Amino acid sequence: MLVYSLALAGLIISPTLASAQNRGPRTPEERVNALKESLKLSDEQVAKLKPIFEKNQEKMKALREDTNLAQDDRRAKMQELSKGLDDEVKPILTPEQQAKYKEENEKRRAQRGQGRAPQNK
């Protein structure tokens, strides 16, 4: 019975852990570390990027918590913040890193868009 219970628990927990691992980096530190690895960032670049990602996270959190905004307005403001983030990050990167950063962002945005239902307007 114990073996059965452990096996069942494993089946329940495994998909949860897998989806959490696939969600992508979330904290500013996780995001910068992921970029450090994928873009081969220098320590100086990491030091410049971390406060940018921290500031962006605070702004995004404030938007999510603002219950006065309509969903479309919130989405538009989040897109503005994402563009602003990209505008702040790009000057810190080399041209090669900028190209890879742009490619990774486009790939991630395309993946996110696949999971969404069409918007009725």
Beta strands, then each sheet from edge to edge (+ up, - down):
end
